[in-house]
Amino acid sequence: MIDFENLRGQWENTLRIERGFTFVDTAPLECHIGYDEKLRRTLLILSRHETKIPPSSKTVEINQRKRKDGRFNLSLSLISENETAVFVEMCRDLLSFSENAQDESEALKKFWQRYKHWQNLFAAAQNNLLSDEKQRGLIGELLFLREQISNGRPLKESVAGWLGSLKEHQDFSYPEGWFEIKTVSEQAEKVRIPSLEQLSLETIGELVVYRLAKTSGAVEAFNLENFTLNSLVKNLSELLIKNPAAAQRFEVLLFQTGYVEREEYGEQSYRLAEAMKFTVDENFPRLTRNNLPPAIVEASYSLNLRGLKEEFSHEH
């Protein structure tokens, strides 16, 4: 498995000159990373096979050229340096996804299959606003991440624990346990659990519920009494700047949620009205596959917040 930090480090150690490249050991593909004739960050694959390439995007330019020796240069070049962390992660993911192929032909096929996933991510981030529900959910996860940092958890560990789009059911995982984050409106009376798996891990975890109230007025700087999604992201980025690896990973995870900074995310402001935390153990009210008839294979359910707070909250 190719490591993000090692790949980024190897890229930074490559001399930034026209067509300056460094070999990356990613058999069965012969890969090089470096800079093209325009000094743009570029992933270069040398192949014996001509392949059908997807169209370039606003973020990545894709080219294929036949060499004098009969092989092909396949290149993916980053158009804007502002997207460097995301581009490096994309390259790492594409190479990792294809490295278990039997031969070069199969590896190229897997490479482009995986690239479709990234095409969709780029298109969504550039063209689609996150829904109000997704914005609220992201705000909750970012508030929890900020709390970890504020409580003294190391920056790299804090970000590494955020599972982001990689999550199957829980949002965060740290050595002491897992954490599922829910964000509801200030007036909400219940919280929805969308699957049987979300709270069903055998290890003890925690359900964290944030109540958000909408506010009005300009937001000068982040504070819990008046903030926007953009100001929250900016505040976290400033906290993480002391650890470049953590900051870059944070940028990638944000992108994978579908977030890129847009004016629209700075229009609605919020106040953190309440934070509730519940230990999820054998006494917590939850539906799991173990306590339902085998014939029930899927289910979602809602939990009453007032009842939870009275009986199970460990932070009032």
Backbone torsions as a table, in degrees:
resi	resn	phi	psi	omega
1	MET	NA	127.0	-179.2
2	ILE	-76.9	134.7	-177.1
3	ASP	-94.2	135.3	-177.9
4	PHE	-59.0	-49.0	-175.7
5	GLU	-64.4	-39.6	179.0
6	ASN	-65.7	-41.4	-179.8
7	LEU	-66.4	-43.8	178.1
8	ARG	-62.2	-42.7	179.5
9	GLY	-63.5	-41.3	179.0
10	GLN	-63.9	-37.2	178.1
11	TRP	-64.7	-44.7	-178.4
12	GLU	-66.8	-27.9	179.9
13	ASN	-84.9	-4.8	176.4
14	THR	-82.0	128.6	-178.7
15	LEU	-59.5	127.1	-176.3
16	ARG	-84.8	82.7	177.0
17	ILE	-129.5	166.3	-179.6
18	GLU	-59.4	123.7	-178.1
19	ARG	55.2	40.4	174.6
20	GLY	-93.5	117.8	-173.9
21	PHE	-132.5	155.0	175.6
22	THR	-124.5	137.7	-179.9
23	PHE	-71.0	140.3	175.0
24	VAL	-120.6	128.4	-176.3
25	ASP	-78.7	95.3	-177.3
26	THR	-136.9	46.7	179.6
27	ALA	-53.9	145.6	9.8
28	PRO	-85.0	-1.7	176.2
29	LEU	-85.8	142.1	173.7
30	GLU	-93.8	107.0	-172.3
31	CYS	-117.6	148.2	175.1
32	HIS	-137.2	144.6	175.2
33	ILE	-120.6	146.9	-179.3
34	GLY	167.8	-134.3	-171.6
35	TYR	-137.6	138.9	-178.2
36	ASP	-85.2	-168.6	-177.6
37	GLU	-65.6	-18.1	176.7
38	LYS	-98.3	9.5	-178.9
39	LEU	64.0	27.0	176.3
40	ARG	-88.4	143.1	177.4
41	ARG	-59.4	127.3	-170.0
42	THR	-140.2	137.3	168.2
43	LEU	-98.9	124.6	-176.9
44	LEU	-118.6	127.4	177.3
45	ILE	-116.2	128.0	174.7
46	LEU	-98.0	125.5	-172.7
47	SER	-136.8	149.4	173.3
48	ARG	-82.2	-12.1	-174.1
49	HIS	-112.0	135.4	169.2
50	GLU	-78.1	138.4	-175.9
51	THR	-129.1	152.0	175.6
52	LYS	-77.8	118.4	-174.9
53	ILE	-101.3	147.9	177.0
54	PRO	-75.1	164.7	178.4
55	PRO	-68.2	154.2	174.3
56	SER	-66.6	160.7	178.8
57	SER	-121.5	-176.0	176.7
58	LYS	-68.3	-16.9	-175.5
59	THR	-105.0	-40.0	-173.5
60	VAL	-126.5	128.8	174.4
61	GLU	-98.6	129.5	-177.3
62	ILE	-115.0	130.9	179.1
63	ASN	-136.6	154.9	175.0
64	GLN	-138.8	125.2	-179.0
65	ARG	-131.2	141.4	177.8
66	LYS	-84.4	134.2	-179.4
67	ARG	-90.6	167.5	178.5
68	LYS	-65.3	-27.2	-180.0
69	ASP	-84.7	5.9	177.6
70	GLY	91.5	-12.2	177.3
71	ARG	-83.4	177.8	-176.6
72	PHE	-123.2	138.4	170.3
73	ASN	-94.2	117.8	177.8
74	LEU	-111.8	118.9	-173.9
75	SER	-125.3	141.9	172.5
76	LEU	-121.0	114.5	-175.6
77	SER	-114.7	135.6	179.2
78	LEU	-79.6	126.6	-175.7
79	ILE	-79.3	-39.7	-179.0
80	SER	-123.8	130.2	180.0
81	GLU	-64.4	-16.7	179.1
82	ASN	-62.8	-20.9	-177.9
83	GLU	-102.8	22.5	-172.7
84	THR	-57.7	-50.0	-176.3
85	ALA	-60.4	-41.8	-180.0
86	VAL	-67.0	-40.8	-179.9
87	PHE	-63.9	-43.9	178.6
88	VAL	-61.8	-42.7	178.5
89	GLU	-64.6	-39.6	177.6
90	MET	-60.8	-47.0	179.8
91	CYS	-61.8	-43.0	177.8
92	ARG	-59.3	-45.3	-178.5
93	ASP	-65.8	-42.8	-179.8
94	LEU	-63.2	-43.4	-178.9
95	LEU	-70.1	-39.8	178.3
96	SER	-64.2	-40.1	-177.9
97	PHE	-64.9	-29.6	-174.7
98	SER	-100.8	-4.8	-171.7
99	GLU	-74.8	-15.2	178.7
100	ASN	-93.3	8.4	178.8
101	ALA	-68.7	156.4	-177.6
102	GLN	-73.4	-33.3	-178.1
103	ASP	-152.4	179.4	-176.5
104	GLU	-62.4	-41.0	-178.3
105	SER	-61.6	-45.9	178.6
106	GLU	-67.2	-36.5	179.8
107	ALA	-63.8	-41.1	178.0
108	LEU	-64.5	-39.0	178.8
109	LYS	-63.0	-44.8	178.6
110	LYS	-66.4	-37.2	179.4
111	PHE	-57.1	-49.1	-177.0
112	TRP	-76.1	-29.7	174.0
113	GLN	-61.2	-43.5	-179.8
114	ARG	-70.1	-32.5	-179.3
115	TYR	-62.4	-30.3	177.7
116	LYS	-58.4	-38.2	177.6
117	HIS	-59.6	-44.4	-179.5
118	TRP	-71.3	-34.6	173.9
119	GLN	-55.7	-44.6	-179.2
120	ASN	-65.0	-39.0	178.6
121	LEU	-64.1	-45.7	179.4
122	PHE	-62.1	-44.6	-178.5
123	ALA	-63.5	-43.2	-179.1
124	ALA	-64.3	-43.4	-178.5
125	ALA	-65.8	-35.6	-176.0
126	GLN	-82.3	-32.1	-168.9
127	ASN	-111.0	-23.3	-171.4
128	ASN	-116.1	130.8	171.6
129	LEU	-76.6	142.2	171.2
130	LEU	-64.0	140.1	177.0
131	SER	-64.3	164.1	177.5
132	ASP	-57.5	-39.8	-179.5
133	GLU	-65.1	-42.5	-180.0
134	LYS	-69.6	-36.7	175.6
135	GLN	-61.2	-45.3	-179.6
136	ARG	-63.0	-42.6	178.9
137	GLY	-63.0	-41.6	178.1
138	LEU	-65.0	-40.8	178.0
139	ILE	-57.6	-43.3	179.7
140	GLY	-61.1	-44.4	-180.0
141	GLU	-65.3	-38.0	179.5
142	LEU	-70.3	-36.8	175.8
143	LEU	-62.2	-40.4	179.1
144	PHE	-67.2	-42.0	177.9
145	LEU	-60.7	-43.4	179.0
146	ARG	-62.4	-37.7	178.6
147	GLU	-63.6	-39.4	178.2
148	GLN	-60.7	-44.3	179.9
149	ILE	-65.6	-44.2	-179.3
150	SER	-63.4	-29.7	179.6
151	ASN	-83.8	2.1	173.9
152	GLY	98.9	3.6	176.7
153	ARG	-66.5	137.2	-179.6
154	PRO	-54.6	144.5	-174.9
155	LEU	-57.1	-47.6	-177.4
156	LYS	-63.8	-42.0	179.3
157	GLU	-66.9	-38.7	180.0
158	SER	-59.1	-48.5	-178.2
159	VAL	-71.7	-39.1	-179.5
160	ALA	-61.3	-28.0	-179.5
161	GLY	-77.4	-15.6	177.7
162	TRP	-80.3	114.0	-174.2
163	LEU	-81.2	-18.1	174.9
164	GLY	53.9	-138.7	-178.3
165	SER	-72.6	-9.5	178.9
166	LEU	-79.2	-12.6	-174.0
167	LYS	-65.2	144.1	172.1
168	GLU	-92.0	-47.9	-177.3
169	HIS	-139.4	-37.3	-178.0
170	GLN	-102.5	156.2	-173.8
171	ASP	-89.7	-35.2	-177.2
172	PHE	-134.9	149.9	175.4
173	SER	-142.2	122.9	177.6
174	TYR	-128.3	168.4	-177.2
175	PRO	-52.9	-32.6	-176.9
176	GLU	-84.0	-9.7	178.4
177	GLY	153.4	-175.6	-179.6
178	TRP	-105.0	160.9	-176.5
179	PHE	-140.6	129.0	175.6
180	GLU	-111.1	127.5	-173.7
181	ILE	-108.4	130.8	175.4
182	LYS	-125.7	140.0	179.6
183	THR	-126.2	124.1	-176.8
184	VAL	-127.9	168.7	176.3
185	SER	-72.2	164.5	-177.4
186	GLU	-61.2	-32.4	-176.6
187	GLN	-90.9	-2.4	-174.7
188	ALA	-59.9	139.3	179.5
189	GLU	-104.5	-10.5	-178.0
190	LYS	-145.1	163.6	175.9
191	VAL	-128.1	136.6	-174.6
192	ARG	-95.3	135.1	174.0
193	ILE	-109.0	110.1	-167.7
194	PRO	-79.2	-9.9	-177.5
195	SER	-150.5	162.9	177.7
196	LEU	-69.8	-25.3	-174.5
197	GLU	-82.2	-21.3	-168.7
198	GLN	-60.8	-36.3	-179.9
199	LEU	-118.4	25.8	-170.0
200	SER	-106.9	7.3	177.9
201	LEU	-62.0	144.4	-178.8
202	GLU	-71.1	-28.8	177.1
203	THR	-75.2	153.2	-178.9
204	ILE	-71.3	136.1	178.8
205	GLY	-135.1	-163.2	-177.4
206	GLU	-143.5	135.6	172.3
207	LEU	-100.1	121.1	-179.5
208	VAL	-112.1	124.4	-179.0
209	VAL	-119.3	123.0	176.3
210	TYR	-105.3	133.3	171.0
211	ARG	-98.3	125.9	178.2
212	LEU	-110.2	135.3	173.5
213	ALA	-111.6	136.5	176.7
214	LYS	-77.1	140.0	178.1
215	THR	-124.8	179.1	178.4
216	SER	-136.1	163.3	-179.7
217	GLY	105.4	162.4	-177.1
218	ALA	-69.6	148.5	176.9
219	VAL	-110.8	110.4	-179.6
220	GLU	-80.0	-48.7	179.8
221	ALA	-149.3	161.6	-175.7
222	PHE	-66.2	132.7	162.6
223	ASN	-154.2	156.7	-172.6
224	LEU	-66.9	-12.5	179.9
225	GLU	-91.0	-15.3	-177.8
226	ASN	-165.4	102.9	-177.9
227	PHE	-149.4	162.2	172.9
228	THR	-118.1	170.4	176.0
229	LEU	-59.6	-43.5	179.7
230	ASN	-62.4	-42.8	-178.0
231	SER	-69.2	-31.6	176.7
232	LEU	-67.4	-44.4	177.7
233	VAL	-61.5	-45.0	-179.9
234	LYS	-61.0	-42.2	179.9
235	ASN	-62.3	-43.6	178.6
236	LEU	-65.4	-41.5	179.1
237	SER	-59.7	-39.2	179.0
238	GLU	-68.0	-36.3	177.9
239	LEU	-68.1	-34.0	-174.6
240	LEU	-87.5	-7.2	-173.3
241	ILE	-63.2	-21.6	179.4
242	LYS	-68.9	-19.2	179.2
243	ASN	-124.9	96.1	-175.6
244	PRO	-55.1	-38.6	-179.4
245	ALA	-63.7	-43.4	178.6
246	ALA	-66.3	-40.3	-180.0
247	ALA	-63.4	-41.1	179.9
248	GLN	-68.3	-41.0	178.5
249	ARG	-64.4	-39.0	177.3
250	PHE	-60.5	-43.4	179.3
251	GLU	-60.1	-42.9	179.7
252	VAL	-65.0	-45.8	-179.0
253	LEU	-62.9	-39.5	176.7
254	LEU	-59.7	-47.4	-179.1
255	PHE	-59.8	-40.4	-177.8
256	GLN	-67.9	-20.6	174.9
257	THR	-78.8	-12.3	-177.0
258	GLY	101.0	6.3	-178.4
259	TYR	-93.0	129.5	160.1
260	VAL	-133.9	150.8	-176.0
261	GLU	-62.5	126.4	178.1
262	ARG	-139.9	152.0	-179.2
263	GLU	-58.0	-35.0	-176.8
264	GLU	-60.9	-30.6	-179.2
265	TYR	-78.3	-1.1	176.7
266	GLY	-108.7	5.8	-176.2
267	GLU	-88.0	-38.2	-179.2
268	GLN	-97.3	126.5	178.6
269	SER	-106.8	158.9	-174.1
270	TYR	-138.1	164.5	171.3
271	ARG	-131.0	135.9	175.2
272	LEU	-77.2	106.6	-175.5
273	ALA	-80.6	-35.4	-176.9
274	GLU	-165.2	146.6	173.1
275	ALA	-123.4	124.3	-180.0
276	MET	-118.9	138.3	-178.4
277	LYS	-129.7	132.8	-176.6
278	PHE	-130.3	127.1	174.9
279	THR	-72.8	127.0	179.8
280	VAL	-101.5	102.5	178.5
281	ASP	-134.2	-159.9	-175.9
282	GLU	-66.1	-18.4	-179.1
283	ASN	-92.1	-11.3	-175.7
284	PHE	-75.3	138.2	-179.3
285	PRO	-74.7	111.9	-178.7
286	ARG	-154.5	154.1	174.4
287	LEU	-98.2	132.5	175.7
288	THR	-135.8	169.0	177.9
289	ARG	-64.2	-25.6	-178.3
290	ASN	-76.9	-21.6	-178.9
291	ASN	-113.2	19.2	175.7
292	LEU	-123.6	154.1	176.1
293	PRO	-58.5	144.7	-178.1
294	PRO	-57.0	-25.0	-178.0
295	ALA	-70.6	-18.8	177.6
296	ILE	-87.6	113.1	-175.4
297	VAL	-106.3	-19.7	177.2
298	GLU	-142.3	145.1	177.6
299	ALA	-165.9	148.4	169.5
300	SER	-126.4	158.0	-177.7
301	TYR	-154.6	166.2	179.9
302	SER	-121.6	145.7	179.4
303	LEU	-111.8	136.5	179.7
304	ASN	-77.3	120.5	-174.0
305	LEU	-68.6	-37.5	179.9
306	ARG	-63.5	-44.2	179.2
307	GLY	-64.6	-41.1	178.1
308	LEU	-62.0	-44.4	-176.7
309	LYS	-64.5	-37.3	-179.0
310	GLU	-70.7	-34.1	-172.0
311	GLU	-106.5	-30.1	-168.0
312	PHE	-124.9	-6.2	-177.5
313	SER	-69.9	138.8	174.7
314	HIS	-114.5	14.8	174.6
315	GLU	-148.3	109.9	-176.1
316	HIS	-105.0	NA	NA
